[in-house]
Amino acid sequence: MTDTARGSRILRRTRLVVLVVAVSISVLAVLLVVGAWRNDLTIDSDKGTATAEVLSAGKLRSAVSFITPDGVTHNPALGVLYPTNLIAGQRIEVEYYKADPDVELVRVAGRDARVAIVPAGSVIVVTWLIAGPALFWLRRKEMQNAQR
């Protein structure tokens, strides 16, 4: 096999890898929004509300504790959905899935899957801003290799 053919094959495989990675990241970002929307639909199908105390706050995860009308205290293991801008010790309203509070689907009241659209969209845009020129450059190099 000539160096030109080997080089073209490597460029073609590299282009395929870049394409697969970019598509995979885009699909995962869309699935993130779809999953958030599905969680919202589940909560909305049998919604309960309660006042919760923020036990710990972070950008990606905030722990809360709340009491349901039956007197049971819940501390969702995965935290609360849409946790941005919370402060430890803060009291907030939460919405939860009443039919099965042990499922631990709890979100900050007034927030929904729409808050996931901008971050997911940003990930998709940045991914393609990187992958697009890389794919173009790899294709151009492959064409130059083929002309030799």
C-alpha positions in Angstrom: 0.0 0.0 0.0 1.4 3.4 -0.9 1.8 6.2 1.5 -0.9 8.2 -0.3 -3.4 5.5 0.1 -2.5 4.9 3.7 -2.7 8.6 4.4 -6.1 8.8 2.8 -7.4 5.9 4.8 -6.2 7.4 8.0 -7.7 10.8 7.1 -11.0 9.1 6.2 -11.1 7.2 9.5 -10.2 10.3 11.5 -13.0 12.2 9.7 -15.4 9.3 10.6 -14.3 9.4 14.3 -14.8 13.2 14.4 -18.3 12.8 12.9 -19.3 10.0 15.2 -18.1 11.9 18.3 -19.9 15.1 17.2 -23.2 13.3 16.4 -22.9 11.3 19.7 -22.4 14.5 21.8 -25.4 16.2 20.0 -27.6 13.2 20.5 -26.7 13.0 24.2 -27.5 16.7 24.6 -30.9 16.2 23.0 -31.5 13.2 25.2 -30.7 15.3 28.3 -33.5 17.7 27.4 -35.9 14.9 26.5 -35.1 13.2 29.9 -35.8 16.5 31.7 -39.0 16.9 29.8 -40.1 13.3 30.7 -39.3 13.9 34.4 -41.5 17.1 34.2 -44.3 15.2 32.7 -44.1 12.6 35.4 -44.2 15.2 38.1 -47.0 17.1 36.5 -49.1 13.9 36.2 -49.5 13.9 40.0 -47.9 17.0 41.4 -47.4 17.7 45.1 -45.8 20.9 46.5 -43.9 21.4 49.7 -41.5 23.8 51.3 -38.0 22.5 51.4 -34.8 23.5 53.1 -31.7 23.5 50.9 -29.1 21.4 52.8 -26.3 21.9 50.4 -26.0 23.8 47.2 -23.9 23.4 44.1 -24.1 24.2 40.4 -24.9 20.6 39.4 -26.5 19.2 42.5 -28.3 20.6 45.5 -29.6 18.5 48.4 -32.9 19.4 49.9 -35.2 18.1 52.7 -39.0 18.4 52.7 -41.9 17.0 54.5 -45.0 15.6 52.6 -48.5 16.1 54.0 -48.4 12.6 55.4 -45.6 13.7 57.7 -42.8 11.8 56.0 -39.4 13.6 55.5 -37.8 13.2 52.1 -34.2 13.8 51.2 -33.8 12.9 47.5 -30.6 11.0 47.1 -29.9 12.7 43.7 -30.9 16.1 44.9 -33.4 18.5 43.3 -33.9 19.0 39.6 -32.8 22.4 38.2 -30.7 23.4 41.2 -29.0 26.6 40.0 -28.8 29.7 42.2 -29.7 27.9 45.4 -28.1 28.7 48.8 -27.6 26.3 51.7 -30.2 27.1 54.4 -32.6 28.7 51.9 -36.2 27.7 52.1 -37.7 27.0 48.6 -40.9 25.6 47.2 -40.5 22.2 45.5 -42.8 20.1 43.3 -42.6 16.4 43.6 -44.3 13.2 42.2 -46.9 12.4 44.8 -47.8 9.0 43.4 -44.4 7.7 44.4 -42.3 10.2 46.4 -39.6 7.5 46.8 -38.9 7.8 43.0 -37.5 11.1 44.2 -38.5 13.2 41.3 -38.3 16.7 42.9 -37.8 20.0 41.2 -37.6 23.6 42.2 -41.1 25.0 41.8 -41.5 27.2 38.7 -38.6 25.6 36.9 -38.9 23.0 34.1 -37.0 21.4 31.2 -36.8 24.8 29.5 -33.8 25.6 31.7 -31.9 22.7 30.1 -32.4 23.9 26.5 -29.8 26.7 26.5 -27.0 24.6 28.0 -27.8 21.6 25.8 -28.0 23.9 22.7 -24.8 25.5 23.6 -23.0 22.1 23.8 -24.4 21.3 20.4 -23.3 24.6 18.8 -19.8 24.4 20.3 -19.4 20.8 19.3 -20.3 21.6 15.6 -18.2 24.8 15.7 -15.2 22.6 16.4 -16.2 19.5 14.4 -17.4 21.4 11.3 -14.0 23.1 10.4 -12.2 19.9 11.5 -14.3 17.8 9.1 -13.8 20.4 6.3 -10.0 20.4 6.9 -9.8 16.6 7.0 -11.8 16.3 3.8 -9.6 18.9 2.0 -6.5 17.0 3.1 -8.0 13.7 1.9 -8.8 15.3 -1.5 -5.2 16.7 -1.7 -3.8 13.2 -0.9 -6.0 11.6 -3.5 -4.7 14.0 -6.2 -1.1 12.9 -5.6 
